[in-house]
Amino acid sequence: MKLQGCLLGLMLAGVSSACQDVRLEPKNIDNDIVVKTTPVTNLPFEGIGPQWGGYDNIERWTGNATFTEADWATLRERVSFLKPGLVRIMASQGWNYLTDGAYHPEKSAGVLFRILDFCQDQGIQVMYGEWGERALEDGSVDTDWLNRSTDFLKYLLDVKGYTCLKYYNMCNEPAGDWSSIGGNYDLWQQTYDQIFSLLEQKGLSGRITVIAPDVAIWNDTSLSDWITRPAAHFGDRIGAYDIHSYPTDDQVKGGSYRSVIEAYRGVTPAGKPMIMGELGFKYNPNSALGAENLARIAEDPYAGDDSNMMVYDAFYGVDVADAVIQNMLAGYNGIILWNMDDAMYEDQRDELKRWGFWNILGEERFGGAADEAIRPWFYPMSLLCRYFPAGSNLLQVSIPEKKGLQAIAAEQSGAYTIAIANSHAAAYTLQLKADEQMTLSNAKVYRFTAGQGAAFEGPVDAKGFAVPESVETIQLGSGQSRTITLPGHTFVLITTLP
């Protein structure tokens, strides 16, 4: 599958840095996981983090324009442990800077500015943008909206001083008929032509990187021209690219997902970062888990149709880890997890998009205080966010061909992280090795094994945050190895990062 995805990318757009990993080496027939010194890509990694922001309905739900200080403290504590390198925050004029037709940027003081203050203080980079506005009745771009939008961006940069804003994106998922663009590529290109003109007029060019196209792909390469056409038209004015993906479990575990995302990486211009701007994980509706998800949605008065109720189950964390690792192996330079908090977005009125690590408004509005607790999938995701930081270099890992097995490594300033996921039910006993001598001094070893429902094996502290099961020195290379036992539905991470 790896070879197929890379060849498709080559046919579409020529050789890309995404296809630098070795494809034709002999199969690994032993039970060895071999960390290599060969990089996955020649670009540094920009980190993993969740979609954050939103909370657009908080005043209607709670009667207040912001959270209680106790909820803010909880959010800050949890995100501080998560330690994301990159988060995605989306705004809209109605929620953030337009009141009764008048431009009013301080409208965002209750939530957005406090989130951005935290990102600024913590050094978290932000992919910022807007959901988009419908075209005018004559099909033209709403230039009044674009003018206000870029005014608000200037306000964030110049008045608020948010240097944490790294990427600027407009029009969420423009290739979809549900989006503000409605799948009209020409309208999207006209919108971006005007955005670049406004950025130039307002002295914003070069101060934030424009990222595009933000399209949602559906496990095929039919939208690859949403990358190749902007690349040809805008050239270096687009500094980075991103797509969204919501694969099903059979696509991730069957191999087609990796091939497809490699193909999109393959048509991205060489030297440009490629970000997975939304990564969600679904279960085929025709499967037992898909049917279970629909049944749980029907039973939950606060769950909208666009929900994944498996966020309450421990195995979901290992499944998502499988997909995250495949993104890193495919050469993606950053990954945004969908999403952090149920309370961020409404599906239908007073029904949540349940996809989060928790629901911070459980006690105030939705289902009780118990729903504010950390859910199991936070455990493996927090480790991936913390220990694959921005600026690290992803390294290839050779693995045996075993169902559900994925592995990735990274190096930063002489420190190493190795992540291994077994999303299959079978148990594996493997030997961790390296192609060169590697000493992992005082390495923290974390293990998360899913049980029934929300139960899992994996040590946590009093706040529910992951702690290592051991700290040890591991010698790899020159005939030295460490045995790794992977029960079914297990995630293991080893790191020498602090």
C-alpha positions as CSV (number, residue, x, y, z in Angstrom):
1,M,0.0,0.0,0.0
2,K,2.9,2.4,0.7
3,L,4.3,2.0,-2.7
4,Q,0.9,2.4,-4.4
5,G,0.3,5.7,-2.6
6,C,3.7,7.2,-3.4
7,L,3.5,6.2,-7.0
8,L,0.1,7.8,-7.3
9,G,1.6,11.0,-5.9
10,L,4.5,10.9,-8.3
11,M,2.2,10.4,-11.3
12,L,0.1,13.4,-10.2
13,A,2.8,15.9,-9.5
14,G,6.3,14.6,-9.8
15,V,8.8,13.8,-7.1
16,S,8.0,15.3,-3.6
17,S,9.8,15.3,-0.3
18,A,6.9,13.3,1.0
19,C,8.2,10.2,-0.8
20,Q,11.7,10.2,0.6
21,D,11.2,7.2,2.8
22,V,12.6,3.9,1.6
23,R,9.8,1.9,-0.2
24,L,11.5,-1.2,-1.7
25,E,13.5,-2.5,1.2
26,P,13.1,-6.2,2.1
27,K,10.1,-7.2,4.2
28,N,10.7,-7.3,7.9
29,I,9.9,-11.0,8.6
30,D,11.2,-11.0,12.1
31,N,9.4,-9.7,15.2
32,D,11.6,-6.6,15.1
33,I,10.7,-2.9,15.4
34,V,13.8,-1.1,14.1
35,V,14.2,2.6,14.7
36,K,16.1,4.2,11.8
37,T,18.1,7.4,11.5
38,T,16.4,8.0,8.1
39,P,14.0,11.0,8.3
40,V,10.5,10.7,7.1
41,T,10.6,14.2,5.6
42,N,13.2,16.9,5.3
43,L,10.9,19.4,7.0
44,P,10.6,19.7,10.8
45,F,7.5,18.5,12.6
46,E,5.1,21.2,13.8
47,G,3.3,19.2,16.4
48,I,0.0,17.6,17.3
49,G,-2.9,19.2,19.0
50,P,-6.6,19.5,19.0
51,Q,-9.2,21.7,17.5
52,W,-10.0,24.3,20.1
53,G,-12.1,27.5,20.3
54,G,-15.7,27.9,19.4
55,Y,-18.0,27.8,22.5
56,D,-20.1,30.2,20.4
57,N,-23.3,29.3,22.3
58,I,-22.0,29.6,25.9
59,E,-24.1,32.7,26.7
60,R,-27.3,31.1,25.5
61,W,-26.5,27.9,27.4
62,T,-25.2,29.4,30.7
63,G,-26.3,33.0,30.8
64,N,-22.7,34.1,30.9
65,A,-20.3,35.3,28.2
66,T,-17.4,33.2,29.5
67,F,-16.7,30.2,31.7
68,T,-16.5,30.1,35.5
69,E,-13.0,30.7,36.8
70,A,-13.0,27.1,38.0
71,D,-13.7,25.8,34.4
72,W,-11.0,28.1,33.0
73,A,-8.6,26.7,35.6
74,T,-9.5,23.1,34.6
75,L,-9.1,23.9,30.9
76,R,-5.7,25.5,31.4
77,E,-4.4,22.6,33.6
78,R,-5.5,20.0,31.1
79,V,-4.2,21.7,28.0
80,S,-0.9,22.5,29.9
81,F,-0.5,18.7,30.4
82,L,-1.5,18.0,26.8
83,K,1.2,20.5,25.7
84,P,0.1,20.7,22.1
85,G,2.6,22.1,19.5
86,L,-0.2,23.3,17.2
87,V,-3.9,23.9,17.7
88,R,-6.6,25.0,15.2
89,I,-9.0,27.8,16.2
90,M,-11.8,29.0,13.9
91,A,-13.8,32.2,14.2
92,S,-16.8,33.8,12.4
93,Q,-17.9,37.4,12.1
94,G,-21.2,36.8,13.8
95,W,-19.7,35.3,16.9
96,N,-16.5,37.2,17.1
97,Y,-16.5,40.8,15.8
98,L,-19.9,41.8,14.3
99,T,-22.7,43.2,16.4
100,D,-25.9,44.5,14.7
101,G,-23.9,45.1,11.6
102,A,-21.2,47.0,13.3
103,Y,-17.6,45.9,13.6
104,H,-16.9,45.2,17.3
105,P,-13.7,43.1,17.9
106,E,-14.0,43.2,21.7
107,K,-16.9,40.8,21.3
108,S,-14.3,38.1,21.5
109,A,-13.0,39.1,25.0
110,G,-15.1,36.4,26.8
111,V,-13.6,33.3,25.2
112,L,-11.4,33.7,22.1
113,F,-9.0,36.2,23.6
114,R,-8.6,34.2,26.7
115,I,-7.7,31.1,24.7
116,L,-5.3,33.1,22.6
117,D,-3.7,34.6,25.7
118,F,-3.1,31.1,27.0
119,C,-1.6,30.0,23.7
120,Q,0.6,33.0,23.7
121,D,1.8,32.4,27.2
122,Q,2.4,28.7,26.6
123,G,4.1,29.0,23.2
124,I,1.4,27.1,21.4
125,Q,1.3,27.8,17.7
126,V,-2.2,28.5,16.2
127,M,-3.8,27.7,12.9
128,Y,-6.4,30.5,12.8
129,G,-9.1,31.1,10.3
130,E,-12.8,31.5,9.7
131,W,-15.6,29.1,8.8
132,G,-16.6,31.3,5.9
133,E,-19.6,33.3,4.7
134,R,-22.0,32.5,1.9
135,A,-21.5,34.2,-1.4
136,L,-23.7,37.1,-2.4
137,E,-26.9,36.5,-4.3
138,D,-25.1,37.2,-7.6
139,G,-22.5,34.5,-6.8
140,S,-19.7,37.0,-6.1
141,V,-17.4,37.2,-3.1
142,D,-18.7,39.1,0.0
143,T,-16.0,41.7,0.0
144,D,-17.5,43.5,3.1
145,W,-16.9,40.3,5.1
146,L,-13.4,39.8,3.8
147,N,-12.6,43.4,4.7
148,R,-13.9,42.9,8.3
149,S,-12.2,39.6,8.5
150,T,-8.8,41.0,7.6
151,D,-9.4,44.0,9.9
152,F,-10.0,41.5,12.7
153,L,-6.8,39.6,11.8
154,K,-4.9,42.9,12.0
155,Y,-6.5,43.6,15.3
156,L,-5.3,40.2,16.6
157,L,-1.8,40.8,15.4
158,D,-1.3,44.5,16.0
159,V,-3.5,45.4,19.0
160,K,-3.6,42.1,20.9
161,G,0.0,41.2,19.8
162,Y,-0.7,37.5,19.2
163,T,2.5,36.2,17.7
164,C,1.2,32.7,18.4
165,L,-0.8,33.0,15.2
166,K,1.2,31.0,12.7
167,Y,-1.3,30.1,9.9
168,Y,-4.3,31.9,8.4
169,N,-7.0,30.0,6.7
170,M,-10.3,31.0,5.2
171,C,-13.4,29.0,4.3
172,N,-13.6,25.6,6.1
173,E,-13.9,22.6,3.8
174,P,-14.6,24.6,0.6
175,A,-15.0,21.6,-1.7
176,G,-18.1,20.4,0.2
177,D,-21.6,21.4,-0.7
178,W,-22.2,22.1,3.0
179,S,-19.5,24.9,3.1
180,S,-19.8,28.6,2.4
181,I,-18.1,28.0,-1.0
182,G,-20.4,25.1,-1.9
183,G,-17.7,23.3,-3.8
184,N,-17.2,26.2,-6.3
185,Y,-13.4,26.2,-6.9
186,D,-13.5,29.4,-9.0
187,L,-15.4,31.3,-6.2
188,W,-12.8,30.0,-3.7
189,Q,-9.9,31.2,-5.8
190,Q,-11.5,34.6,-6.2
191,T,-11.9,34.8,-2.4
192,Y,-8.2,34.1,-1.9
193,D,-7.2,36.5,-4.6
194,Q,-9.1,39.2,-2.6
195,I,-7.6,38.0,0.7
196,F,-4.1,38.3,-0.6
197,S,-4.9,41.8,-1.9
198,L,-6.3,42.9,1.5
199,L,-3.4,41.4,3.4
200,E,-1.1,43.5,1.2
201,Q,-3.1,46.7,1.6
202,K,-3.2,46.3,5.4
203,G,0.5,45.5,5.9
204,L,-0.1,41.9,6.9
205,S,1.7,40.1,4.0
206,G,4.5,38.0,5.3
207,R,3.4,38.4,8.9
208,I,1.3,35.2,9.0
209,T,1.5,32.2,6.7
210,V,-1.5,31.6,4.4
211,I,-2.5,27.9,4.5
212,A,-4.9,26.2,2.1
213,P,-7.1,24.6,0.8
214,D,-8.6,23.0,4.0
215,V,-10.7,20.5,1.9
216,A,-12.2,17.4,3.4
217,I,-11.2,14.3,1.5
218,W,-13.1,11.0,1.5
219,N,-10.6,8.3,1.1
220,D,-9.9,8.9,-2.6
221,T,-7.8,11.3,-4.6
222,S,-10.6,13.1,-6.4
223,L,-9.9,16.4,-4.8
224,S,-6.2,16.6,-5.5
225,D,-6.7,19.5,-7.9
226,W,-7.7,21.6,-4.9
227,I,-3.9,21.4,-4.2
228,T,-2.4,21.5,-7.6
229,R,-4.6,24.4,-9.0
230,P,-3.9,26.7,-6.1
231,A,-0.2,25.8,-6.2
232,A,-0.1,26.8,-9.9
233,H,-2.2,30.0,-9.5
234,F,-0.8,31.4,-6.2
235,G,2.7,30.0,-6.1
236,D,4.6,30.9,-3.0
237,R,1.9,33.1,-1.7
238,I,0.5,29.9,-0.2
239,G,3.0,28.9,2.4
240,A,1.5,25.7,3.6
241,Y,-1.2,23.2,2.7
242,D,-3.8,21.3,4.7
243,I,-6.6,18.8,4.3
244,H,-9.1,17.1,6.6
245,S,-9.8,13.4,6.9
246,Y,-12.4,11.3,8.7
247,P,-11.4,7.7,7.9
248,T,-13.4,4.7,9.1
249,D,-11.8,1.9,11.1
250,D,-11.7,-0.5,8.1
251,Q,-9.9,2.1,6.0
252,V,-7.3,2.8,8.6
253,K,-6.7,-0.8,9.5
254,G,-7.0,-2.0,5.9
255,G,-4.3,0.2,4.5
256,S,-6.3,2.4,2.1
257,Y,-6.1,5.4,4.3
258,R,-2.3,5.6,4.3
259,S,-2.2,5.3,0.5
260,V,-4.7,8.1,0.0
261,I,-3.1,10.6,2.4
262,E,0.3,9.8,0.9
263,A,-1.1,10.7,-2.5
264,Y,-2.2,14.1,-1.3
265,R,1.1,14.7,0.4
266,G,2.7,13.7,-2.9
267,V,1.1,16.4,-4.9
268,T,1.9,19.1,-2.4
269,P,4.7,21.4,-3.7
270,A,8.1,20.3,-2.5
271,G,9.4,22.2,0.5
272,K,5.9,23.2,1.7
273,P,4.5,21.9,5.0
274,M,1.4,19.8,4.9
275,I,-0.9,19.7,7.9
276,M,-3.8,17.3,8.6
277,G,-6.1,20.2,9.6
278,E,-8.8,17.9,11.1
279,L,-8.3,14.3,11.9
280,G,-11.4,12.4,13.1
281,F,-12.0,8.7,13.4
282,K,-15.2,7.0,12.4
283,Y,-16.7,3.5,12.5
284,N,-18.3,2.1,9.4
285,P,-22.1,2.5,9.9
286,N,-22.6,-1.0,8.5
287,S,-20.3,-2.4,11.2
288,A,-21.3,-3.5,14.8
289,L,-19.4,-0.4,16.2
290,G,-21.1,1.9,13.7
291,A,-24.5,0.5,14.7
292,E,-23.6,0.9,18.4
293,N,-22.6,4.6,17.8
294,L,-25.9,5.3,16.2
295,A,-27.8,3.7,19.1
296,R,-25.8,5.7,21.7
297,I,-26.6,8.9,19.8
298,A,-30.3,8.1,19.9
299,E,-30.1,7.4,23.6
300,D,-28.3,10.6,24.5
301,P,-30.5,13.8,24.6
302,Y,-27.4,16.0,24.2
303,A,-25.7,14.2,21.3
304,G,-26.1,15.4,17.8
305,D,-25.9,13.2,14.8
306,D,-22.4,14.4,14.1
307,S,-20.9,12.6,17.1
308,N,-18.6,9.7,17.8
309,M,-19.8,8.2,21.0
310,M,-16.8,5.8,21.1
311,V,-14.9,8.7,22.8
312,Y,-16.2,7.2,26.0
313,D,-14.4,3.8,25.3
314,A,-10.7,3.1,25.9
315,F,-10.1,1.3,22.6
316,Y,-10.9,4.5,20.7
317,G,-7.6,6.0,22.0
318,V,-5.6,3.2,20.4
319,D,-7.5,3.5,17.2
320,V,-6.9,7.2,16.9
321,A,-3.2,6.6,17.7
322,D,-3.0,4.2,14.8
323,A,-4.3,7.0,12.4
324,V,-2.1,9.7,13.9
325,I,1.0,7.5,13.4
326,Q,0.0,6.8,9.8
327,N,-0.2,10.6,9.2
328,M,3.3,11.1,10.6
329,L,4.6,8.2,8.5
330,A,3.0,9.7,5.4
331,G,5.0,12.9,5.8
332,Y,2.5,15.3,7.4
333,N,4.2,18.0,9.3
334,G,1.4,18.6,11.9
335,I,-1.9,17.0,13.0
336,I,-5.0,18.6,14.4
337,L,-7.3,16.2,16.3
338,W,-11.0,16.6,16.1
339,N,-11.7,17.7,18.7
340,M,-10.9,18.8,22.3
341,D,-14.3,19.6,24.0
342,D,-17.9,18.6,23.3
343,A,-19.1,22.1,24.4
344,M,-17.2,23.8,21.6
345,Y,-19.8,23.2,18.9
346,E,-23.5,22.7,18.5
347,D,-24.8,20.2,15.9
348,Q,-28.5,20.8,16.1
349,R,-29.9,23.3,18.6
350,D,-28.8,22.3,22.1
351,E,-27.3,19.1,20.7
352,L,-23.5,18.8,20.9
353,K,-20.9,17.4,18.5
354,R,-19.6,14.8,20.9
355,W,-16.0,14.2,19.8
356,G,-14.1,15.6,22.7
357,F,-11.7,14.7,25.5
358,W,-14.4,16.0,27.9
359,N,-17.5,18.2,28.1
360,I,-16.5,21.3,30.2
361,L,-20.2,22.4,30.4
362,G,-21.5,19.0,31.7
363,E,-22.3,20.4,35.2
364,E,-23.7,23.7,33.9
365,R,-25.9,22.4,31.1
366,F,-25.3,19.0,29.6
367,G,-25.6,15.7,31.5
368,G,-24.0,16.5,34.8
369,A,-20.6,17.0,36.4
370,A,-19.4,13.4,35.5
371,D,-19.3,14.3,31.8
372,E,-16.6,16.9,32.6
373,A,-14.2,14.1,33.5
374,I,-11.2,13.3,31.2
375,R,-12.1,10.5,28.8
376,P,-9.7,7.6,28.1
377,W,-8.5,8.7,24.7
378,F,-6.8,11.7,26.3
379,Y,-4.2,9.3,27.7
380,P,-2.5,8.3,24.4
381,M,-3.3,11.6,22.7
382,S,-1.7,13.6,25.5
383,L,1.5,11.5,25.2
384,L,1.6,12.0,21.4
385,C,1.1,15.8,21.8
386,R,3.7,16.2,24.5
387,Y,6.4,14.0,23.1
388,F,6.3,14.7,19.4
389,P,6.8,18.5,19.9
390,A,7.2,21.2,17.3
391,G,10.8,21.2,15.9
392,S,11.3,17.5,16.2
393,N,12.5,15.3,13.3
394,L,10.4,12.3,12.5
395,L,12.3,9.1,11.9
396,Q,11.3,6.0,10.0
397,V,10.6,2.8,11.8
398,S,10.7,-0.7,10.2
399,I,7.9,-2.9,11.6
400,P,6.8,-6.5,10.9
401,E,3.7,-7.0,8.9
402,K,1.2,-7.5,11.6
403,K,-2.4,-6.4,11.6
404,G,-3.0,-3.1,13.5
405,L,0.7,-2.5,14.2
406,Q,2.1,1.0,13.6
407,A,5.2,2.7,14.9
408,I,7.0,6.1,14.6
409,A,10.0,7.8,16.2
410,A,11.3,11.3,16.6
411,E,14.5,13.1,17.6
412,Q,14.9,16.5,19.1
413,S,18.2,17.9,20.4
414,G,19.5,14.4,21.1
415,A,16.3,13.2,22.9
416,Y,14.2,10.4,21.4
417,T,10.6,9.4,21.4
418,I,9.2,6.1,20.1
419,A,5.5,5.4,19.8
420,I,4.0,2.0,19.0
421,A,0.3,1.2,18.6
422,N,-1.4,-2.2,18.3
423,S,-5.1,-1.5,17.3
424,H,-5.7,-5.2,16.7
425,A,-7.1,-7.7,19.2
426,A,-4.2,-10.0,19.0
427,A,-1.2,-9.7,21.3
428,Y,2.4,-9.3,19.9
429,T,5.8,-9.8,21.5
430,L,8.4,-7.7,19.6
431,Q,12.0,-6.7,19.8
432,L,12.7,-3.0,19.8
433,K,16.0,-2.3,17.9
434,A,17.8,0.5,16.2
435,D,19.9,0.7,13.0
436,E,22.7,2.6,14.9
437,Q,23.8,2.6,18.5
438,M,21.2,4.5,20.6
439,T,21.3,5.0,24.4
440,L,18.0,6.0,25.9
441,S,19.0,7.2,29.3
442,N,16.3,7.6,32.0
443,A,13.7,6.8,29.4
444,K,10.1,7.0,30.6
445,V,8.0,4.1,29.4
446,Y,4.2,4.6,29.2
447,R,1.7,1.9,28.5
448,F,-2.1,2.2,27.8
449,T,-4.1,-1.0,27.3
450,A,-7.8,-0.7,26.6
451,G,-10.2,-2.9,28.6
452,Q,-14.0,-3.1,28.5
453,G,-15.8,0.2,28.0
454,A,-13.9,3.1,29.6
455,A,-11.6,0.8,31.6
456,F,-7.9,0.7,30.8
457,E,-4.6,-0.3,32.2
458,G,-2.2,2.6,32.5
459,P,-1.0,4.5,35.5
460,V,-2.3,8.0,36.2
461,D,-1.8,10.6,38.8
462,A,-4.5,12.1,41.1
463,K,-5.7,14.4,38.2
464,G,-6.0,11.6,35.7
465,F,-2.8,12.4,33.8
466,A,-0.6,9.7,32.4
467,V,2.5,8.7,34.4
468,P,5.2,6.2,33.2
469,E,5.0,2.6,34.3
470,S,8.8,2.6,34.5
471,V,11.9,4.8,34.0
472,E,14.9,2.9,32.7
473,T,18.0,3.1,30.4
474,I,17.5,1.3,27.2
475,Q,20.4,0.3,24.9
476,L,19.5,-0.2,21.2
477,G,21.7,-1.1,18.3
478,S,24.8,-3.3,18.0
479,G,22.8,-6.4,18.8
480,Q,21.0,-4.8,21.8
481,S,17.3,-4.7,22.0
482,R,14.4,-4.4,24.4
483,T,11.4,-6.7,24.4
484,I,8.1,-4.9,23.9
485,T,4.9,-6.9,24.8
486,L,1.8,-5.5,23.2
487,P,-1.5,-6.9,24.3
488,G,-4.4,-6.2,22.0
489,H,-5.5,-2.6,21.8
490,T,-2.3,-1.3,23.4
491,F,-0.3,1.9,23.0
492,V,3.3,2.2,24.2
493,L,5.4,5.3,24.2
494,I,9.1,5.6,25.2
495,T,10.7,9.0,25.6
496,T,13.8,10.7,26.9
497,L,12.2,14.1,26.6
498,P,11.5,15.8,29.9
